[in-house]
Amino acid sequence: MSLEGQRLGEFEILERIGQGGMGAVYRAVQSSLQRTVALKTLRPALAADPEYIERFRREAIAAAGLSHQNLVQVYSAGENDGLHWFAMEFIKGESAHTRLKRMGCIDLGEAIAIGVHVANALDYAWKRARLIHRDIKPDNIFLSGEGDVKLGDLGLAKIADQSQQLTITGALMGTPYYVSPEQAEGSKDLDLRADIYSLGCTLYRLVSGKTPFTGNNAVAVMTKHVTQPTPDIRSVFPACPPVLAEVILKMMQKDPAARQQGYEEVNADLRRAFDALSETPVPVPGVVASRPVAVAAAAGKMKANKVAAWIGGGIAMCVAVAALVYFSPRKQAAGGARHPGALFPPEVPPDLANATKDKPFVNSLGMRFVPVPILSGPTAGQRVLFGVWDVRVQDYAAYASANPKVDGAWKTQHKDDVPAGREMDHPVVGVCWEDANAFCDWLSEKEMAEGVLPKGVRYRLPSDEEWSWAAGLTREFGVTPAEKSLKNSADFPWGKEWPPRGKAGNYADEAYHAKFPVKENRMGNLWIEGYSEGYATTSPVGSFPANAYGLYDIGGNVWQWCEDWYDASQNDRVLRGASWNNYDRKHLLLSFRYHNLPTHRLNDNHGIRCVLGVSAR
């Protein structure tokens, strides 16, 4: 019986968007908050069984107790006239399974990014509640139209070291195509490595379009997970880059001890695979890739008869998972190209599409751009090029010359009558967030008119999340930049030691102290005692060592505007990186977020770093 057009408590049910073995999922409106939700209901025929009700209730409780950007959020649960339900986050998009049905397989960069998102969600659930999902598969991964990745359906989850599970007695623990060998054997001694195996199987499917094992029935498939050698993805997709093939192969090892031992290791391996995409062209399909990974054919101590025995006696039961999303396809790169560079329009010049750290893209102003892998946020998996240094005075001067009405504050910045940001090869300062965006828009329009850039590729400010990836901060917790600020209290642009040594970056050093003596009340002009890099104010771009991606002054010289609002009040915009007159330890941390009004330009240490790619706004 469909509930469309009816009310369930405070929920007005609009349409059914999914149907599974346990019940249905509807798109509904919660009248008290006027928000759209996904409403999951338990099939009435199952409501008579206390164990089904308990599983349904515990799924809601488990999900409601977790709050993470990559987990589907549960809002509330209840029962009306014998109908059990819970309301959860409505995601306008599609499942990875639906995406696979539409496209056959998924772009390599996007598939890796999806893997990182899911690993982040699992890492959070494990560390927060020792929770094991036990049903990782494309059907339970949801992709929003804004580029978000959400992991849903905790119906088979369990808490490690606890006998009380969220599964129905006799229900299949996982989906045959993605189940870990230890789950297939019915082991009660599971940990996070079971989910790592299933995530590896999921990546295998996303990249190749095929499942690792096939069979005539669930028993046959699960038996192969236990007894058959782990397949190399290159046997079905020869063009898979060797680095990615090896990562997936390691995730799918029969012995949990041979897999990655935690999600930090999984993400580090996926990051390495993503980096390799921009360094090496993807081999031509049909040509077998080199460096095959040796995999032991033996399946260890696991035996096929244990699988058959465990599934036997009526417990071979697959629970279909209802969709949580409203279908709204995302635009994809045409032609099914498998390299992140293909996310640019096809007319992109080779020097832009093929830019690398060692061979950057050089624009009409002589600014250089290199690729930085972004594995989370709206631009995850897309090709984003970062300016290797801050926008220089000479770059901004070209903009001001073409636009006489540009505010002239950038020409007159100083500290105690000492000029700052005046030399042509120094970073421009005295620019507000609005100025920075206007510069990016001007440069985009200029180069599109000149044929340097194709339509759809623009200069812009980095998002806060992109800046973190460029700086090497790959694991941050929080929603707004304000919430993320200072969560990591150990990492600086130069490493973990304090104070900085050598040529760590342009900060308030001994040269600064010599030029600007400490004020009598010691409330100004403080410096990092003993640190000396030679510049009292701004320095020429590229004066200090670049980071791993070839980016200069990620820390020091000038603060860099980012696209984002600092917090929910939407008063200030974010700045990252610290500057030539900063000395305090916390300000120099990579995780620190400074903030200022988007119209504030009377500052001698606010500058610009541009990125090039698909807009993150």
ABEGO torsion letter per residue (X at the ends): XBABGBBBEABBBABBABBBAAEBBBBBBBAAAGBBBBBBBBBAAAAABAAAAAAAAAAAAAAAABBBAABBBBABBBBBGGBBBBBBBBBBEBBAAAAAAAAGBBBAAAAAAAAAAAAAAAAAAAAAAGBBAGABBAAABBBBAAGBBBBBGAAABBBBGBABBABBBGBBBEBAAABBAAAAAGBABBBAAAAAAAAAAAAAAAAAGBBABBBABAAAAAAAAAABBBBBAAAABAABBAAAAAAAAAAABABAAABBABAAAAAAAAAAAAAAAAABBBBBBGBBBBGBBBBBABAEABBAAAAAAAABGGABBBBBBBBABBBBBBBBBBGGBABAAAABBAABBAAAAABBAABBBBBAAGBBBBBBBBABEAABGBBBBBBABBBBAAAAAAAAAABAABBAAAAABBBGGBBBGABAABBBBGBBAAAAAAAAAAAAAAAAAAGABBBGBBBBBBBAAAAAAAAGBABBBEABAAAABGABAABBAAEABOBBBEBAEBBBBAAAAAABBBBAAGABGBBBBGBBAGBABBBBBGABBBBAAGBBGABEGBBBBBABBABAAGABBBBBGEBAABABAAAABAABBBBBBAABABBAABBBBBBBEBBAX
